[in-house]
């Protein structure tokens, strides 16, 4: 069992101390960064005012993302397109590397 420690995080300019197992701190910090980005995007859109409302909209958006993913609503076409693009970049880099020799 890992030790639990208080981790200082900042979300939308507010400081929070969150209890977290030592071996899960990296995941917590990733989650904080993701949440902060989502909330900042909502704030920057100018459509939602007030920290509580921004937090509620972010929570609803994140819940929707989670449920969509769990029910298989993942955009497989988009993922395949990105993978194909990455594959073409790798192929081009390999071809360029082979031309050097």
Residue pairs with C-beta under 8 A, 6 or more apart in sequence:
2 21
2 22
2 23
2 24
3 21
3 22
4 19
4 20
4 21
4 22
5 19
5 20
5 22
5 25
6 17
6 18
6 19
6 20
7 17
7 18
7 19
7 20
7 25
7 28
7 29
8 15
8 16
8 17
9 15
9 16
9 17
9 18
9 28
9 29
9 32
10 16
10 32
10 36
11 32
11 35
11 36
11 39
12 36
12 39
12 40
12 43
12 51
12 54
14 51
18 28
20 28
35 58
35 62
38 58
38 61
38 62
39 54
39 55
39 58
42 48
42 54
42 57
42 58
42 61
43 54
48 54
48 57
67 73
68 74
